[in-house]
Amino acid sequence: MVKRALLSVSDKTGIVDFARGLEKLDIQIISTGGTARILREAGVEVTDVAEVTGFPEMMGGRVKTLHPIIHGGILCVRDDHDHMGEAEKVNVELIDLVAVNLYPFEVTVSKEGVLLDEIIENIDIGGPAMLRSAAKNYRFVTVVCDPVDYGPLLKELRSSGIVSRKTREWLAVKAFRHTADYDANIDTYLSKAMLNEEVLRMSFNDGVTLRYGENWHQDAKFYKEVGVSGPSLANARQLHGKELSYNNYIDADNALQTVKELDHEKPAVVIVKHNNPCGLATGNTLLQALGSAWDGDPISAYGSIICSNTVFDLKSAQFLNGKFIEIILAPGFEHDALEYLRNKSANLRLLELPGLNEEFGVKYTYKYVLGGMLKQARNAGIYEKWDCVTEMPFPEELRSLSEFCLHACKCVRSNAVTLAFEYSDGCYMMLSMGAGQPNRVDSIRKLAATKARENLAVIYEREKPDMSFDEYCRDVLSKCVMASDAFFPFNDSIVHAAENGIRYVLSPGGSIRDEEVIATANRLGVSMVFTGMRHFLH
């Protein structure tokens, strides 16, 4: 039962209402400095900590709650005879609830021009000590470090007269986590300010066990980044299907990042297999985009992950009949589409991410390597310049298709080459791609160009155009744009592109053989733009 509470908060949000609620439950309130003053002004009866300890607040508020009378009242184990006897002997009164939040260290260090002395003064000492004391003694003491918990706690006290053990355990862990994060922020800042040493401390929780790791014999877990905002798999909700595996998360993250590269004005679909987009398209409808993305590589789409930027509808769900899919990730699912997909397979995972089209809430990406962590800024943007470097001009009407092609290319594992085609007015598809090759020319001649013809063969049989297959391929490829994620080290890539009828090429440029590459493009009638931005993805 809560009879006595200590309230000492830096963030005063909701504290008056919380104190009034405690007062109505006949809970005695003790408090410090500014908190006590605000409560008195609001008409709440408060006993000063200084009155309890017999010592005034000292040294500009640095010392006020660091006293045996306070910490004894918090840490005393109620069912320990010796503890209770010692408390009675020295007149320690028990404290059953502690509501504390800490000096705003993070806010202080973010101020422009802030001095180190001010930062040091905003390192809380007594607050973390009280939180840790109360959390340690959670069997008997309730600890609150977040104003959002005031309301639910009052509700529980009103309904049952006590705080349940489950609630006390949850609040205790939250308090320990809060002080750990607080100390981590101090360490990170002062290590840089005083020692010129970069420290990286990361916080993840809510770990869940996955079906398996990259392979069946490997255990795996997924942890959520604390406080992450914006579109993220951490914020997705699984509506159906078996649990996810390690590879499912890797591929779904690739799918999410790829589909978000595209303009949200049109429905867009990406199909990912083994951490590469094997299909990508926009359309006037979701079904059109899905069908065109599927045409980008019908073979690789088997066992793939699909992500759309619009709510998944029934027609698109029906398109997948007879097709094996691992995951569908979307901002939402129409009710009839959801039921259809649930009936399609018990194992098909359906992930809903309502905020999929919001801005990313993360600025950096991290990758663990044995013994260390790599950190880099997210790869934002697709080009720094737009310089046509060839005699044959690059048509301005191909700019939108080119941008689509670059967005696709930056999401394909290097060495990456993508071919993009405007299959309908204002609708684009990745016709093929070459990924993960040790040399760039193989990505073109052995993969992208070959795969383009294979994919076009399927479309040719379906549409039956009035021309030979070779003529059809030449016609389509002559209208495509090819993007490379990095410069061409030799002119052979341009030669093989031209051999396949590709006339429009995008490259960052920057090779010592740029002039040779440009000369070859001029000789073969290829138009090439240098973008100035490389997009390696390892």
C-alpha positions as CSV (number, residue, x, y, z in Angstrom):
1,M,0.0,0.0,0.0
2,V,1.2,3.5,-0.9
3,K,1.2,5.8,2.2
4,R,4.0,8.2,1.4
5,A,5.4,9.5,-1.9
6,L,8.4,11.5,-2.9
7,L,8.0,13.8,-5.9
8,S,11.1,15.5,-7.4
9,V,10.9,16.2,-11.1
10,S,12.7,18.3,-13.7
11,D,10.0,17.9,-16.3
12,K,6.9,19.2,-14.5
13,T,4.5,17.9,-17.1
14,G,1.4,16.4,-15.3
15,I,3.0,16.6,-11.9
16,V,0.3,18.8,-10.3
17,D,-2.6,16.5,-11.5
18,F,-0.6,13.5,-10.3
19,A,0.0,15.0,-6.9
20,R,-3.6,16.0,-6.5
21,G,-4.6,12.4,-7.4
22,L,-2.3,11.1,-4.7
23,E,-3.5,13.6,-2.2
24,K,-7.1,12.4,-2.7
25,L,-6.0,8.9,-1.9
26,D,-4.6,10.2,1.5
27,I,-1.0,9.7,0.4
28,Q,1.5,12.0,2.1
29,I,3.7,14.0,-0.3
30,I,7.3,15.1,0.2
31,S,9.1,17.1,-2.4
32,T,12.1,19.2,-3.2
33,G,12.7,22.8,-4.4
34,G,10.9,23.8,-7.6
35,T,8.6,20.8,-7.5
36,A,7.4,21.6,-4.0
37,R,6.9,25.3,-4.9
38,I,4.7,24.4,-7.9
39,L,2.6,21.9,-5.9
40,R,2.0,24.4,-3.1
41,E,1.0,27.1,-5.6
42,A,-1.5,24.6,-6.9
43,G,-2.9,24.0,-3.4
44,V,-1.3,20.6,-2.8
45,E,0.0,20.0,0.8
46,V,3.7,19.2,0.6
47,T,6.4,18.5,3.1
48,D,9.9,19.7,2.1
49,V,12.6,17.1,1.9
50,A,14.8,19.5,4.1
51,E,12.2,19.2,6.8
52,V,12.3,15.4,6.6
53,T,16.1,15.2,6.7
54,G,16.8,18.1,9.0
55,F,19.3,19.5,6.6
56,P,18.7,22.3,4.1
57,E,19.3,22.0,0.4
58,M,23.0,22.7,-0.1
59,M,25.5,23.9,-2.6
60,G,23.0,25.4,-5.1
61,G,20.8,22.3,-5.0
62,R,23.6,19.9,-5.7
63,V,22.9,18.2,-2.4
64,K,19.3,17.7,-1.2
65,T,18.1,14.1,-1.4
66,L,21.5,12.3,-0.8
67,H,20.7,11.5,2.8
68,P,20.2,8.3,4.8
69,I,16.7,9.4,5.9
70,I,15.6,9.5,2.3
71,H,17.5,6.5,0.9
72,G,16.8,4.5,4.0
73,G,13.1,5.2,3.5
74,I,13.3,4.0,0.0
75,L,15.7,1.0,0.3
76,C,14.3,-0.5,3.5
77,V,13.1,-4.1,2.9
78,R,9.8,-4.2,4.6
79,D,9.8,-7.9,5.4
80,D,13.3,-7.9,6.8
81,H,13.2,-7.6,10.6
82,D,16.6,-6.1,10.9
83,H,15.9,-3.4,8.3
84,M,12.7,-2.4,9.9
85,G,14.3,-2.3,13.4
86,E,17.1,-0.1,12.1
87,A,14.7,2.2,10.4
88,E,12.7,2.6,13.6
89,K,15.8,3.1,15.7
90,V,17.0,6.2,13.6
91,N,13.4,7.5,12.8
92,V,13.5,6.6,9.1
93,E,10.0,6.9,7.7
94,L,9.2,4.6,4.8
95,I,8.7,6.0,1.3
96,D,6.4,3.9,-0.9
97,L,6.4,5.8,-4.2
98,V,9.2,7.8,-5.9
99,A,8.4,10.0,-8.9
100,V,11.6,11.4,-10.3
101,N,12.8,12.6,-13.7
102,L,16.2,13.9,-14.5
103,Y,17.9,17.2,-15.4
104,P,17.6,17.7,-19.1
105,F,21.2,16.8,-20.1
106,E,20.4,16.0,-23.8
107,V,18.4,19.3,-24.1
108,T,21.3,21.3,-22.5
109,V,24.0,19.9,-24.8
110,S,21.9,20.6,-27.9
111,K,21.9,24.3,-27.1
112,E,24.0,26.4,-29.4
113,G,27.0,27.9,-27.7
114,V,26.4,26.1,-24.4
115,L,29.4,26.1,-22.0
116,L,30.9,23.0,-20.4
117,D,30.1,24.4,-16.9
118,E,26.4,24.6,-17.7
119,I,26.5,21.1,-19.1
120,I,28.2,19.8,-15.9
121,E,25.5,21.4,-13.7
122,N,22.9,19.6,-15.7
123,I,24.3,16.2,-14.8
124,D,21.8,14.8,-12.2
125,I,23.2,13.0,-9.2
126,G,20.4,12.7,-6.6
127,G,17.8,11.9,-9.2
128,P,19.5,8.7,-10.6
129,A,20.3,7.6,-7.1
130,M,16.7,7.8,-6.0
131,L,15.5,6.1,-9.2
132,R,18.0,3.3,-8.7
133,S,17.2,2.9,-5.0
134,A,13.4,2.7,-5.7
135,A,13.9,0.4,-8.7
136,K,16.2,-1.9,-6.6
137,N,13.5,-2.1,-3.9
138,Y,10.6,-2.7,-6.4
139,R,9.1,-5.4,-4.3
140,F,7.9,-2.6,-1.9
141,V,8.4,0.7,-3.7
142,T,6.8,2.0,-6.9
143,V,9.1,4.1,-9.1
144,V,7.9,6.5,-11.8
145,C,10.3,8.3,-14.2
146,D,8.0,9.1,-17.1
147,P,5.0,11.5,-16.9
148,V,3.0,9.2,-19.3
149,D,2.8,6.7,-16.5
150,Y,1.1,9.0,-14.0
151,G,-2.5,8.4,-15.3
152,P,-2.4,4.6,-15.5
153,L,-0.7,4.5,-12.0
154,L,-3.4,6.6,-10.4
155,K,-6.1,4.5,-12.1
156,E,-4.6,1.4,-10.6
157,L,-4.4,2.9,-7.2
158,R,-8.0,4.1,-7.3
159,S,-9.3,0.7,-8.4
160,S,-7.4,-1.6,-6.1
161,G,-5.7,0.6,-3.5
162,I,-2.3,-0.9,-4.3
163,V,0.2,-1.1,-7.2
164,S,0.5,-4.6,-8.5
165,R,3.8,-6.4,-8.5
166,K,3.7,-6.7,-12.3
167,T,3.4,-2.9,-12.6
168,R,6.2,-2.3,-10.1
169,E,8.5,-4.7,-12.0
170,W,7.7,-3.0,-15.3
171,L,8.3,0.5,-13.8
172,A,11.5,-0.6,-12.1
173,V,13.0,-2.0,-15.4
174,K,11.9,1.3,-17.1
175,A,13.7,3.3,-14.4
176,F,17.0,1.3,-14.7
177,R,16.8,1.6,-18.5
178,H,16.2,5.4,-18.1
179,T,19.3,5.9,-15.9
180,A,21.4,3.7,-18.2
181,D,20.5,5.8,-21.2
182,Y,21.1,9.0,-19.2
183,D,24.6,7.8,-18.2
184,A,25.3,6.7,-21.8
185,N,24.5,10.2,-23.1
186,I,26.8,11.8,-20.5
187,D,29.6,9.4,-21.4
188,T,29.2,10.0,-25.1
189,Y,29.2,13.8,-24.8
190,L,32.0,14.1,-22.2
191,S,34.2,11.6,-23.9
192,K,34.2,13.8,-27.0
193,A,34.4,17.1,-25.1
194,M,37.1,16.1,-22.6
195,L,39.0,13.3,-24.2
196,N,38.3,13.9,-27.9
197,E,37.2,10.3,-28.1
198,E,34.3,9.2,-30.1
199,V,32.0,6.8,-28.2
200,L,29.0,5.0,-29.8
201,R,26.4,3.6,-27.4
202,M,23.3,2.0,-28.9
203,S,20.0,1.0,-27.3
204,F,17.8,-1.8,-28.5
205,N,15.1,-3.7,-26.7
206,D,12.0,-5.9,-27.3
207,G,14.1,-8.7,-28.6
208,V,12.1,-11.5,-30.3
209,T,13.4,-14.9,-31.4
210,L,13.3,-15.5,-35.1
211,R,12.6,-18.8,-36.9
212,Y,16.3,-19.1,-37.7
213,G,19.2,-17.1,-38.9
214,E,20.7,-16.9,-42.4
215,N,20.8,-20.7,-42.3
216,W,18.6,-23.2,-40.4
217,H,21.3,-24.1,-37.9
218,Q,21.8,-20.5,-36.8
219,D,19.9,-18.9,-33.9
220,A,18.7,-15.3,-34.5
221,K,16.8,-12.5,-32.8
222,F,15.5,-9.1,-33.8
223,Y,15.8,-6.1,-31.5
224,K,13.9,-2.8,-31.9
225,E,15.9,0.5,-31.8
226,V,14.6,2.6,-28.9
227,G,12.7,5.6,-30.0
228,V,12.9,4.9,-33.7
229,S,10.4,6.9,-35.7
230,G,9.2,6.9,-39.3
231,P,8.9,3.8,-41.5
232,S,10.8,0.9,-40.1
233,L,10.3,-2.9,-39.7
234,A,10.4,-2.2,-36.0
235,N,7.1,-0.3,-36.4
236,A,5.4,-2.9,-38.7
237,R,2.6,-5.1,-37.4
238,Q,2.3,-8.7,-38.5
239,L,-1.3,-9.5,-39.5
240,H,-0.8,-13.1,-40.6
241,G,1.6,-15.9,-41.2
242,K,4.4,-17.8,-39.5
243,E,7.2,-16.0,-37.6
244,L,9.9,-14.2,-39.6
245,S,13.5,-15.4,-40.2
246,Y,16.7,-13.4,-40.2
247,N,16.7,-13.3,-44.0
248,N,13.1,-12.1,-44.1
249,Y,14.1,-9.0,-42.1
250,I,17.1,-8.3,-44.4
251,D,15.0,-8.7,-47.6
252,A,12.0,-6.8,-46.2
253,D,14.2,-3.9,-45.1
254,N,15.7,-3.8,-48.7
255,A,12.1,-3.8,-50.1
256,L,11.0,-1.0,-47.8
257,Q,14.0,1.2,-48.6
258,T,13.7,0.5,-52.3
259,V,10.0,1.3,-52.6
260,K,10.5,4.5,-50.7
261,E,13.0,5.7,-53.3
262,L,10.1,6.2,-55.7
263,D,7.6,9.0,-56.1
264,H,4.5,8.4,-54.0
265,E,2.2,10.0,-56.6
266,K,1.8,6.7,-58.3
267,P,1.4,3.1,-56.9
268,A,4.8,1.4,-56.8
269,V,5.8,-2.2,-56.1
270,V,9.2,-3.8,-55.5
271,I,9.9,-7.5,-55.5
272,V,13.0,-8.5,-53.5
273,K,14.9,-11.8,-53.6
274,H,18.1,-12.5,-51.7
275,N,18.6,-8.8,-50.8
276,N,18.2,-7.5,-54.3
277,P,15.2,-5.9,-56.1
278,C,14.5,-8.3,-58.9
279,G,11.3,-6.4,-59.9
280,L,10.4,-2.7,-59.6
281,A,7.7,-0.7,-61.2
282,T,5.2,2.1,-61.0
283,G,1.8,2.1,-62.4
284,N,-1.5,3.9,-62.7
285,T,-3.0,1.2,-60.4
286,L,-1.4,-1.1,-57.9
287,L,-2.3,-4.1,-60.1
288,Q,-0.5,-2.6,-63.1
289,A,2.6,-1.8,-61.0
290,L,2.6,-5.3,-59.5
291,G,2.2,-7.0,-62.9
292,S,5.0,-4.9,-64.4
293,A,7.3,-5.5,-61.4
294,W,6.6,-9.2,-61.8
295,D,7.6,-9.0,-65.5
296,G,11.0,-7.7,-64.4
297,D,12.0,-11.3,-63.4
298,P,9.2,-13.8,-63.1
299,I,11.6,-16.6,-62.2
300,S,13.4,-14.9,-59.3
301,A,10.0,-13.6,-58.0
302,Y,9.4,-17.2,-56.7
303,G,9.7,-17.1,-52.9
304,S,10.2,-13.3,-52.9
305,I,9.1,-10.4,-50.7
306,I,6.7,-7.8,-52.1
307,C,6.4,-4.3,-50.9
308,S,3.9,-1.7,-52.1
309,N,3.5,2.0,-51.3
310,T,-0.3,1.8,-51.4
311,V,-2.9,-0.2,-49.6
312,F,-3.0,-3.7,-51.0
313,D,-6.3,-4.4,-52.8
314,L,-8.2,-7.5,-53.9
315,K,-7.2,-7.5,-57.5
316,S,-3.6,-7.4,-56.6
317,A,-4.1,-10.2,-54.1
318,Q,-5.8,-12.3,-56.8
319,F,-2.9,-11.6,-59.2
320,L,-0.7,-13.6,-56.8
321,N,-2.9,-16.7,-57.0
322,G,-0.7,-19.7,-57.7
323,K,2.5,-17.7,-57.0
324,F,4.7,-18.5,-54.0
325,I,5.4,-15.3,-51.9
326,E,7.1,-15.1,-48.6
327,I,6.0,-11.7,-47.4
328,I,3.8,-8.8,-48.4
329,L,4.6,-5.4,-46.8
330,A,2.2,-2.6,-47.3
331,P,0.7,0.5,-45.6
332,G,-2.5,-1.5,-45.2
333,F,-4.7,-4.1,-46.7
334,E,-8.3,-3.8,-47.9
335,H,-10.5,-6.1,-45.8
336,D,-11.4,-8.4,-48.7
337,A,-7.7,-8.6,-49.9
338,L,-6.6,-9.5,-46.3
339,E,-9.1,-12.3,-46.1
340,Y,-8.2,-13.6,-49.6
341,L,-4.5,-13.6,-48.7
342,R,-5.1,-15.2,-45.4
343,N,-6.9,-18.0,-47.1
344,K,-4.2,-18.3,-49.8
345,S,-1.6,-19.6,-47.3
346,A,-1.2,-20.1,-43.6
347,N,2.5,-19.3,-43.9
348,L,2.3,-16.1,-46.0
349,R,3.4,-13.2,-43.8
350,L,1.4,-10.1,-44.1
351,L,3.1,-7.0,-42.6
352,E,1.2,-3.7,-42.2
353,L,3.2,-0.4,-41.8
354,P,0.7,2.5,-41.8
355,G,3.5,5.1,-41.8
356,L,5.3,3.5,-44.8
357,N,5.1,6.7,-46.8
358,E,6.4,9.0,-44.1
359,E,9.9,10.4,-44.0
360,F,12.6,8.1,-42.6
361,G,13.4,8.9,-39.0
362,V,17.0,7.8,-39.1
363,K,20.0,9.6,-40.4
364,Y,22.7,6.9,-40.2
365,T,23.1,3.3,-41.0
366,Y,25.3,0.8,-39.0
367,K,26.9,-2.4,-39.9
368,Y,28.7,-4.7,-37.4
369,V,32.0,-6.4,-38.6
370,L,34.0,-8.7,-36.3
371,G,35.4,-6.5,-33.6
372,G,33.9,-3.2,-34.7
373,M,30.9,-1.2,-35.9
374,L,30.7,0.9,-39.1
375,K,28.6,4.0,-39.2
376,Q,27.7,6.1,-42.2
377,A,25.1,8.7,-43.3
378,R,22.1,7.3,-45.2
379,N,22.6,7.3,-49.0
380,A,20.3,10.2,-49.8
381,G,19.8,11.6,-53.4
382,I,20.6,10.1,-56.8
383,Y,22.8,12.7,-58.6
384,E,24.9,15.8,-57.9
385,K,25.0,17.0,-61.5
386,W,23.4,16.2,-64.9
387,D,26.1,16.6,-67.5
388,C,25.6,15.1,-71.0
389,V,29.2,14.3,-71.9
390,T,28.6,12.8,-75.4
391,E,28.0,14.2,-78.9
392,M,24.6,12.5,-78.9
393,P,22.3,14.6,-76.7
394,F,20.4,13.0,-73.8
395,P,16.7,13.7,-74.3
396,E,15.1,15.7,-71.5
397,E,11.9,13.7,-71.9
398,L,13.9,10.7,-70.5
399,R,14.7,12.5,-67.3
400,S,11.9,11.0,-65.2
401,L,12.7,7.5,-66.5
402,S,16.4,8.1,-65.8
403,E,15.6,9.1,-62.2
404,F,13.6,6.0,-61.7
405,C,16.5,4.0,-63.1
406,L,19.0,5.6,-60.7
407,H,16.6,5.0,-57.7
408,A,16.6,1.3,-58.7
409,C,20.3,1.1,-59.2
410,K,21.2,2.5,-55.8
411,C,19.2,-0.3,-54.2
412,V,20.9,-3.2,-56.1
413,R,24.1,-4.8,-54.8
414,S,27.2,-3.6,-56.5
415,N,28.6,-3.9,-59.0
416,A,25.1,-2.8,-60.1
417,V,23.6,-2.1,-63.5
418,T,19.9,-1.5,-64.1
419,L,17.8,-1.2,-67.2
420,A,14.6,0.9,-67.0
421,F,11.7,1.1,-69.5
422,E,8.7,3.4,-69.8
423,Y,6.2,0.6,-70.5
424,S,3.2,3.0,-70.4
425,D,2.9,6.7,-70.4
426,G,4.5,7.9,-67.1
427,C,4.8,4.3,-65.8
428,Y,8.2,2.8,-65.4
429,M,9.6,-0.7,-64.8
430,M,13.0,-2.1,-64.1
431,L,13.4,-4.4,-67.1
432,S,16.4,-6.2,-65.7
433,M,19.4,-5.7,-63.5
434,G,22.9,-7.1,-63.0
435,A,24.1,-7.3,-59.4
436,G,26.9,-8.4,-57.1
437,Q,29.5,-9.1,-59.8
438,P,33.3,-8.6,-59.2
439,N,33.4,-6.7,-62.5
440,R,31.0,-4.3,-64.0
441,V,31.0,-5.6,-67.6
442,D,29.6,-9.0,-66.5
443,S,26.7,-7.2,-64.8
444,I,25.9,-5.9,-68.3
445,R,26.7,-8.5,-70.8
446,K,26.0,-11.7,-68.8
447,L,23.2,-10.5,-66.6
448,A,21.3,-7.3,-67.4
449,A,21.3,-7.6,-71.2
450,T,20.6,-11.4,-71.1
451,K,17.9,-11.1,-68.5
452,A,16.3,-8.2,-70.4
453,R,15.8,-10.5,-73.5
454,E,14.5,-13.3,-71.3
455,N,11.9,-11.0,-69.7
456,L,11.0,-9.5,-73.0
457,A,10.4,-13.0,-74.4
458,V,7.6,-13.4,-71.8
459,I,6.0,-10.1,-72.6
460,Y,6.4,-10.7,-76.4
461,E,4.5,-14.0,-76.2
462,R,1.7,-12.3,-74.2
463,E,1.4,-9.1,-76.3
464,K,2.3,-10.6,-79.7
465,P,3.5,-7.4,-81.4
466,D,3.6,-7.3,-85.2
467,M,7.4,-7.7,-85.5
468,S,10.0,-10.4,-84.9
469,F,11.3,-11.0,-81.4
470,D,14.8,-9.6,-82.3
471,E,13.1,-6.4,-83.7
472,Y,11.0,-6.1,-80.6
473,C,14.0,-6.4,-78.3
474,R,15.9,-3.8,-80.3
475,D,12.9,-1.5,-80.2
476,V,12.4,-1.8,-76.4
477,L,16.1,-1.6,-75.5
478,S,16.6,1.4,-77.7
479,K,14.1,3.3,-75.5
480,C,15.6,2.0,-72.2
481,V,17.9,3.9,-69.9
482,M,20.9,2.0,-68.3
483,A,22.3,3.2,-65.0
484,S,25.6,2.1,-63.5
485,D,26.2,2.5,-59.7
486,A,29.9,3.5,-60.3
487,F,32.1,4.7,-63.2
488,F,33.1,2.5,-66.1
489,P,36.8,1.6,-65.6
490,F,37.0,0.5,-69.3
491,N,35.0,1.2,-72.4
492,D,33.9,-2.5,-72.7
493,S,30.7,-1.8,-70.8
494,I,29.7,0.8,-73.4
495,V,30.5,-1.6,-76.2
496,H,28.3,-4.4,-74.8
497,A,25.5,-1.9,-74.1
498,A,25.6,-0.7,-77.7
499,E,25.7,-4.3,-79.0
500,N,22.3,-4.8,-77.3
501,G,20.8,-1.6,-78.7
502,I,21.1,0.4,-75.5
503,R,21.5,4.1,-76.4
504,Y,21.1,6.0,-73.1
505,V,23.5,5.5,-70.2
506,L,23.9,7.0,-66.8
507,S,27.2,6.9,-64.9
508,P,28.8,8.8,-62.0
509,G,31.9,9.4,-64.1
510,G,35.3,9.9,-62.4
511,S,37.4,7.1,-64.0
512,I,40.9,7.9,-65.3
513,R,39.6,6.4,-68.6
514,D,36.5,8.7,-68.8
515,E,37.8,10.2,-72.1
516,E,38.2,6.8,-73.6
517,V,34.7,5.7,-72.4
518,I,33.2,9.0,-73.8
519,A,35.0,8.5,-77.2
520,T,33.6,5.0,-77.5
521,A,30.1,6.2,-76.7
522,N,30.5,8.9,-79.4
523,R,31.8,6.3,-81.9
524,L,28.8,3.9,-81.2
525,G,26.1,6.6,-81.0
526,V,25.4,6.3,-77.3
527,S,24.3,9.2,-75.2
528,M,25.8,9.4,-71.7
529,V,25.1,11.5,-68.7
530,F,27.6,11.9,-65.8
531,T,25.8,12.3,-62.5
532,G,28.7,12.8,-60.1
533,M,27.2,10.5,-57.5
534,R,28.3,6.9,-56.9
535,H,25.9,4.4,-55.3
536,F,27.9,1.3,-54.1
537,L,25.8,-1.0,-52.0
538,H,27.7,-3.7,-50.2
